Amino acid sequence: MTDGYIRWYRESAATSTFAEQAELFEAYGLGLVHPARGAAVVLDVEGDDVLMDPEELGRLLGLRIASITMNWWFSADIDVVDQYAYQPLGCEIQTLWLDGLTTEQADTVEAAVVAAATALPVPTRAVIIDREGVSDPDDWDAPVLYDGEELPTFPDRLLASDPLAGRLLKSSPELRGEEAGNGMTSLSPYRRL
């Protein structure tokens, strides 16, 4: 079992939508800039904080040359670790870790990601919302990126676009689907509704 997380799979856009995502997250109370340090915080390979201008961080993310781990901030002491990764299939993967957050803070992160997934102009393949960490985030790569048939333990909720949503509903009769907006279907086990 892992820590709770939200994993967002989306197509790589011709131009980065990171600035728009940062604005949307800010509206939910998640700031990119550390409240006391006045800069974005990126984690280096050893886990140390590296202060960076938000525009420079956006530029680096837009280059899609390397994975980047950074923080979003509720306050100077409460952060959400966010890992960006790029796949050669033209897909961006963003994993936000929920460990150490209160239920209300995790709700806020979930709401911000779902709002971004349904509002930004970049097509989303899937959003995995696994608040309890019942699966490993990487286990979702096969079904989401490569049309794998085997599913990991199903999370609290999953948003997916077609054809993934249709394939999951067909292969898993215990799931219930509901329209989530922007061509997305929210899938959840019947027992959790």
N, C-alpha and C positions, 0 to 999 in steps of 0.2 A: 504494500500500500504506500502511496506517495502522499505528499501534502496536497491540499486542495488547490485547484488551478482552473483557469479558463484558457482554452487554446483556440485561437482564431486563425482559420485558414482562409486566405483570400488571394485572388489573382494579382499578379504584379501589374500595377497601372503604368501607363506610359510616363506619367509624371507622378511624383510622390504626393500622397494625400496626408502626410504626417502632420503638417501645420493645421489642417482641418480637424484631424483626430485630436490633436492637442487642445484646440479650442473647444471641441465637444466634451472632452474629458474634464476640462476646466469648468465647464458649466455644471458638471456633476460633483465638483469639489476635489478633483484629482489634478494637482498642478504638476507641470513638467519641471518648473524651476523650484529649487529648494527654497523654502520661505526665509531662511536665515543666510544662506550662502549666496543667493542671487544668481544661481546658474543651474543648468541641468546637471545631473550626476550620472555618469557612466561608470560601470564597474570594469576594471581591467582584469586580465587573466588570473590574477592572484586575489581578486575580490576587493581590491582597494578602490576607494572613490576617486574619480577623475572628474574635475569640474570642467564643464564645456558650455559654450554659448549655444542656446537652443537652435539657432539658425544653422550653426555648424553641425550639430547633431542631426538635424533634418537633412542637411546636404549629404552627410555620410550615409544615412539610411537610404537616401535616394540613389546613391551609387550602387547599392546592392552588391558590395564586394566582400563583405564579411558579416558574420553574426555579431550583434551588439546586445549587451545586457545593460539596462538602465533602470532608473527608479522613477515612479510617479509618487507624488506626495500629498497625503491628507494634511499633515502638519510637519513641523521640523523633526519630529520623532517617529512619525508613522508613515511608512512607505510601502509601496507595492513593487516588487521586483518584476521586471518585464524583459523577456528574452525575445529578440527579433532574429529570425533565421530565414534564409532564402533557399529555395529549392530550384534545381535546374529546370524543373517543369514549368517555370513561370509562376510559382506560388510563393507567397510570403506567409510565414507562420509566426504568430505572436503569442507567447505563453505568459500569462500573468499569474503569479503565485499568490495564493490567498492565506498562507500560513501567517499566524500572528495577528490577523485581523479579527475584529468583532463581527458578529453576524450582520449588523447594520453596515459596516464598512464593506464586507464581502457583497452585500446586496447592492451597494453603490457601484462597486467595480463591475459586477454583472450587468447592472442597468446601463452603465457607460459603454461597455463593450457591445451589448445588444443594440443600443442606440447607434453606435458607430457602424456596426455591421449592416444595419437596415437603412442608414441615412447616407453614408458616403458613396460616391459614384463607382467605387471599385467592387466588382462582384465578389461576394463571399461564397466559399464552398461550404464551410461548416464552422460552427462555434461549439466547442465541447465545454460544457459547464459541469465540472466535477468537483463540487464543494467539499466532498469527503475524501477525495483522492483514492477512489476505489479502483482506478486504472492508472497506468503509466501514460503520460502524454504522448510519448513516441509510439505507443501501440495503436494510436489512431491514424498514423501516417498511411498504413496499408489500405484501410477501407476508404479514406478520404482522398489520398493522392493516387493510388494505384488500383482502385476498384477491387481491393481484396474482399473476399467473402467472409472471412472470420472476423467477428467483432470482439473487442475487449469487453470487460464487464461494463454494462451500460451506466453512464453517469446520471446525475440528477436531471439533466436536460441537455438536448442537443438541437441546435438550429442547423438546418441544411437546405441547400438549394437542390433543384432537380438537376440531374437524374439521381443524385445521391439520396435525397429524401425518399423518393419512390422505391429505390432499391432496398433501403433500410426498412421501410414499412412492409414491403413484400416479404423480406426474409425474416422479420421479427414480428410475429402476430401479437406479441405482448405490448407493442408500442402503440401509442396514440399520437396522431398528428393533428396540428392546429395551425392555421395560417398565422404567420408572424410579421408579414409585411415585406415589401421589396423582393417578392418571389421566394421568400424563405418559409420553411415549415418548421415549427417547433415540435420536437419529438420527445416524449417522455413515457416511462413505463406506466401502465394503468394504475399500479399500486401506489404511485406517488402523486396522483392527481387529487 
